[in-house]
Every structure is written in C-alpha cells, then in structure tokens.
Amino acid sequence: MKRSLILSLALAAWSVSAFAGFISSSNVVTTTQRSGPYGALTSTFSYNVPSGTNRCLVVFANVGVVSGAYPSVSSVTYGGVPLTRAVSKTQQEQGFFYYTDSEIWYLVNPAAGVSQNIVISGAAWDAVANGAVTLYNVNPFTPLGQTGSNGSSADGSVALSVPLSNLKLESWILSDIGHLSDGTNTPTSNISGTFFTHSAFLAGEGERAGAGYTEVDNTSETVSWSYHKASNIRGALVAAEFLAIPEPGSFLLLLSGAAGVLMVRRQGRPAR
C-alpha cells in the first residue's frame, strides 16, 4: 500500500516588536587630584554603576603637566576590568613644555549595583580632573560611532570645535575638554547638556575640565566648547559618538513547511 504524506505547514505568523529606548544617562561622578611635578601615576575613585538596560560606563580623563614630560593615559579599569579608549588628544603650549591631555574611555555592560574603583593609570601628571557617567540603551555590539578631536595653544578667548559627519540619528555625542591654565577659568559649551565642569589647582596652574552630551538630530553635527584666559593655555577637546540600540521595527515571519520558505519583512519604526 502506497502511502503519500503531504505535509503543509502554514504558521500564521507572529510579529516581534523590539522597542529600543533612547539613550539616557545617570550617576555623574567627578574627581580631582593634585601632586608635585610628575608625581601622579594613578587616579582612583569609587563608582557605582546603577542597574539598567544596555549599560555603558564612560570615563573622562583630563591630565595636565605644568612643565616637562609628555603626559599619557595608559589604561583605565573598573573593578579590574579594562575599558576601551574611544578617543584622545594631547596639546602642547606653543614654545613651552606644558601639556594637557583629554581622553574618553568606555566599558559595555559593566557590573552594576556595587561600588568599585575606577583606576586611571599613566605617567607625568601634575593635576587631573576626571569624571564618569553611565549611559543606557547603548548598542552593546557596536557602541562606538564617529570620533574626533581638536586642540589649541592660543591665548585669550578660545573656541574649540569638532565637526562630525555620517552620524546615526538618536545617538549621543559625548565631548570632553581639558585645558591647563592659571586663574579660575572654567570651560563653557553650546551642547545639549553638561555632565560637569570642574578644576584641579596646582601652584597657580590647574587642569580645568568639562564634559557633556549632544543629542544627534542630523547626520552632521559640530560640538563646540569655549574658554578664556589671558595666557598659559593648552586646550584639548575630544568627542565620541555612542550609538543607540538599532531602530525598533516589526518583523513578520512566515514559514511554509514543505517548501521550506522563510520570509522576513521589516516594517518602519513607530512614530515617537
């Protein structure tokens, strides 16, 4: 007896909606440290990453040298776990061996809920003005987009800008500026929001720092910070784009068993 088996599978399909949130931030912590010439090789401060979805810890490192050796940041760790450098810029004052160095480092999905030490290691520091912030809804597979930097050794009123292009909408550009100068000057910005501005003084000189974010509404943006001091200025500005979870969509899966057909259709993002 001949048997014929006809298998027909028609799975009325289902929609899978993935609604990604927009990037947000929490728990800004800052620290300053002053030492003698070339004295500081590490800067350590406690930080607690608050729980949340698709976390990303971002550390801003700003170090200054009054005279002599070239400053550097060799590593940043959180609870012993190494971070990745996103961007850096070192600026020398024209005609002098005075330097400032600004950097952005990050760690995807760090441990949350327990205070751990952030350790910034390097060489040739006189003054440091650092900070940290936690971002949420950052793409865990491709967290970093475009980066850029700029620097100046000019005196007086200085405006530093970093233009970025090929940006992803709804991402955030994080920017960080450090400048080594005398007086009580602090940087100002024209960005969407400021995380901090603070200073670390050393014998009349000090490392001034500021950090903040720009919400990306266009594929090209320019991040700008400005500061003023009559003399002895070295300024370094860095910017890094952090990418949000990919745009939410709706996916329709249709499986036809015998033919083995798989069809996937992606619909547009729902209105905000």
C-alpha positions as CSV (number, residue, x, y, z in Angstrom):
1,M,0.0,0.0,0.0
2,K,1.4,3.2,-1.2
3,R,1.4,5.9,1.3
4,S,1.6,9.5,0.4
5,L,2.5,12.0,3.0
6,I,1.6,15.6,2.3
7,L,2.9,18.0,4.8
8,S,1.8,21.5,4.7
9,L,2.7,23.9,7.4
10,A,1.3,27.4,7.4
11,L,2.2,29.2,10.5
12,A,0.1,32.2,10.8
13,A,2.8,34.3,11.6
14,W,3.6,36.5,14.6
15,S,5.1,39.9,14.9
16,V,8.1,40.6,17.0
17,S,8.4,44.1,18.1
18,A,11.6,45.4,19.6
19,F,11.1,48.8,21.1
20,A,14.5,50.2,21.8
21,G,14.7,53.1,24.2
22,F,16.6,56.3,23.6
23,I,20.0,56.9,25.2
24,S,19.9,58.3,28.8
25,S,22.4,58.9,31.5
26,S,22.8,58.5,35.2
27,N,25.2,59.0,38.2
28,V,27.8,61.5,37.2
29,V,30.8,61.4,39.5
30,T,33.9,63.7,39.3
31,T,37.3,63.6,40.9
32,T,40.3,65.9,41.1
33,Q,43.9,65.2,42.2
34,R,46.9,67.4,42.6
35,S,50.5,66.3,43.0
36,G,54.1,67.5,42.7
37,P,55.8,67.6,39.3
38,Y,55.3,64.3,37.6
39,G,54.0,62.9,40.8
40,A,50.7,61.2,40.0
41,L,50.8,57.9,38.1
42,T,47.3,56.8,39.0
43,S,44.0,58.4,39.8
44,T,41.5,56.2,41.7
45,F,37.9,56.9,42.7
46,S,34.9,54.9,43.7
47,Y,31.9,54.5,41.3
48,N,28.7,52.5,41.4
49,V,27.0,51.7,38.0
50,P,23.3,51.9,38.5
51,S,21.3,49.0,37.1
52,G,19.6,49.4,33.7
53,T,19.3,48.0,30.2
54,N,22.3,48.0,27.9
55,R,24.6,49.9,30.2
56,C,27.8,51.6,29.1
57,L,30.2,53.2,31.6
58,V,32.1,56.2,30.2
59,V,35.1,57.7,31.8
60,F,36.6,61.2,31.0
61,A,40.3,61.6,31.8
62,N,41.9,65.0,31.8
63,V,45.5,65.3,32.9
64,G,47.9,68.3,32.9
65,V,51.6,68.8,33.1
66,V,53.0,72.1,34.2
67,S,56.4,71.5,32.8
68,G,58.5,68.7,31.4
69,A,57.4,65.3,30.4
70,Y,54.7,64.3,27.9
71,P,51.5,63.2,29.7
72,S,49.8,59.9,28.9
73,V,46.9,57.6,30.0
74,S,48.0,54.0,29.5
75,S,44.9,52.3,30.9
76,V,41.5,52.7,32.7
77,T,39.9,49.9,34.6
78,Y,36.6,49.4,36.5
79,G,36.7,46.8,39.3
80,G,39.8,45.4,37.5
81,V,38.0,45.2,34.1
82,P,39.8,47.2,31.4
83,L,38.0,49.9,29.5
84,T,38.5,50.7,25.8
85,R,39.9,54.1,24.6
86,A,37.4,55.9,22.3
87,V,39.4,59.0,21.5
88,S,42.3,61.1,22.9
89,K,44.1,64.4,22.3
90,T,47.3,65.9,23.7
91,Q,48.0,69.6,23.3
92,Q,51.3,71.4,24.0
93,E,51.6,75.0,24.7
94,Q,53.5,76.7,22.0
95,G,57.1,77.3,23.0
96,F,56.8,75.6,26.4
97,F,56.9,72.1,27.7
98,Y,53.3,72.4,29.1
99,Y,50.8,69.8,28.1
100,T,47.1,68.9,28.6
101,D,45.7,65.5,27.6
102,S,41.9,64.7,27.3
103,E,40.5,61.2,26.7
104,I,37.2,59.3,26.6
105,W,37.2,55.6,27.6
106,Y,34.2,53.2,27.8
107,L,33.0,49.7,29.0
108,V,30.0,48.0,27.7
109,N,27.7,46.2,30.2
110,P,29.8,46.8,33.4
111,A,28.8,45.1,36.6
112,A,26.0,47.1,38.3
113,G,24.9,47.7,41.9
114,V,28.2,47.5,43.7
115,S,30.7,50.3,44.3
116,Q,34.0,49.5,42.6
117,N,37.2,51.5,41.9
118,I,37.9,53.3,38.6
119,V,41.6,53.4,38.2
120,I,43.2,55.7,35.6
121,S,46.9,54.9,35.1
122,G,49.5,56.8,33.2
123,A,52.6,58.9,33.6
124,A,53.8,62.5,34.0
125,W,50.8,64.1,35.7
126,D,50.7,67.2,37.8
127,A,46.9,67.7,38.0
128,V,44.0,65.6,37.0
129,A,40.3,66.4,36.6
130,N,38.3,63.3,35.8
131,G,34.7,62.1,35.7
132,A,32.4,59.2,34.9
133,V,28.8,58.6,33.8
134,T,26.6,55.6,33.0
135,L,24.7,55.6,29.7
136,Y,21.7,53.3,29.0
137,N,20.3,51.8,25.7
138,V,23.7,51.9,24.1
139,N,24.2,49.3,21.3
140,P,26.2,46.5,23.0
141,F,27.5,45.1,19.7
142,T,28.6,48.4,18.1
143,P,28.7,51.0,20.9
144,L,31.1,53.5,19.2
145,G,30.4,55.6,16.1
146,Q,32.3,58.6,14.9
147,T,35.1,60.3,16.9
148,G,37.1,63.5,16.5
149,S,39.4,65.9,18.4
150,N,40.9,69.3,18.3
151,G,43.4,71.4,20.2
152,S,44.8,74.9,20.7
153,S,47.7,76.7,22.3
154,A,46.3,80.2,21.7
155,D,45.8,82.8,24.4
156,G,42.7,84.8,25.2
157,S,39.2,83.7,24.2
158,V,39.4,80.3,22.6
159,A,36.6,78.3,20.9
160,L,37.3,74.7,20.0
161,S,35.1,72.8,17.7
162,V,34.9,69.2,16.4
163,P,32.8,68.5,13.3
164,L,31.4,65.0,12.9
165,S,29.6,63.5,9.9
166,N,28.0,60.2,9.0
167,L,26.3,60.2,12.4
168,K,23.4,57.9,13.4
169,L,20.1,59.6,14.4
170,E,19.3,59.3,18.1
171,S,22.9,58.6,19.1
172,W,24.7,60.8,21.6
173,I,28.0,62.6,21.1
174,L,29.9,62.7,24.3
175,S,32.5,65.5,24.5
176,D,35.3,66.3,26.9
177,I,37.6,69.3,27.2
178,G,40.6,69.8,29.3
179,H,42.8,72.9,29.5
180,L,45.8,73.7,31.7
181,S,45.9,77.4,32.7
182,D,46.3,79.7,35.6
183,G,43.5,81.6,37.2
184,T,40.0,80.3,37.9
185,N,38.7,79.8,34.4
186,T,36.2,77.0,33.6
187,P,35.0,75.9,30.1
188,T,31.6,76.6,28.7
189,S,29.8,74.8,25.9
190,N,26.9,75.0,23.5
191,I,26.0,71.3,23.7
192,S,22.7,69.7,24.7
193,G,23.6,69.0,28.3
194,T,26.6,69.3,30.6
195,F,27.8,66.5,32.9
196,F,30.3,68.5,34.8
197,T,32.8,71.4,34.8
198,H,35.5,71.4,37.5
199,S,39.1,72.2,38.2
200,A,42.2,70.8,39.9
201,F,44.6,73.5,41.0
202,L,48.4,73.2,41.3
203,A,50.7,76.1,42.4
204,G,48.7,78.7,40.4
205,E,48.2,76.3,37.5
206,G,45.3,73.9,37.2
207,E,43.6,71.4,35.0
208,R,40.1,72.6,34.0
209,A,37.7,70.1,32.6
210,G,34.2,69.8,31.2
211,A,32.1,67.0,29.7
212,G,28.7,66.8,28.3
213,Y,26.5,65.3,25.6
214,T,24.9,66.3,22.3
215,E,21.7,64.5,21.1
216,V,22.2,63.7,17.4
217,D,19.3,65.1,15.2
218,N,21.2,65.4,12.0
219,T,23.8,63.2,10.2
220,S,26.3,66.0,10.7
221,E,26.9,67.9,14.0
222,T,29.6,70.2,15.4
223,V,30.5,70.0,19.1
224,S,31.9,73.3,20.5
225,W,33.4,74.4,23.8
226,S,34.9,77.7,24.6
227,Y,37.1,79.1,27.4
228,H,39.1,82.3,28.2
229,K,42.4,83.1,29.9
230,A,44.9,85.7,29.1
231,S,47.9,83.4,28.9
232,N,49.4,79.9,29.6
233,I,46.6,78.0,27.9
234,R,46.7,74.5,26.4
235,G,43.3,73.1,25.4
236,A,42.3,69.7,24.1
237,L,38.7,68.7,23.0
238,V,37.6,65.2,22.2
239,A,34.3,63.9,21.0
240,A,32.9,60.3,20.6
241,E,29.5,59.2,19.2
242,F,27.8,56.4,21.2
243,L,25.2,54.5,19.2
244,A,21.7,53.7,20.4
245,I,20.0,50.3,20.1
246,P,19.0,49.9,16.4
247,E,15.7,51.4,15.4
248,P,12.7,49.4,16.5
249,G,10.8,47.6,13.9
250,S,8.2,44.9,13.4
251,F,9.1,41.6,11.9
252,L,6.7,39.3,10.2
253,L,7.8,35.7,9.9
254,L,6.0,33.3,7.5
255,L,7.1,29.7,7.4
256,S,5.8,27.3,4.7
257,G,6.8,23.9,5.8
258,A,7.0,21.7,2.7
259,A,8.5,24.4,0.6
260,G,10.8,25.5,3.4
261,V,10.2,29.1,2.7
262,L,11.2,31.8,5.2
263,M,10.1,35.3,4.6
264,V,11.1,38.2,6.9
265,R,9.6,41.6,6.4
266,R,10.7,44.6,8.5
267,Q,8.2,47.5,8.9
268,G,9.0,51.0,9.7
269,R,9.7,52.5,13.1
270,P,6.6,53.6,15.0
271,A,6.1,57.3,15.5
272,R,7.5,58.8,18.6
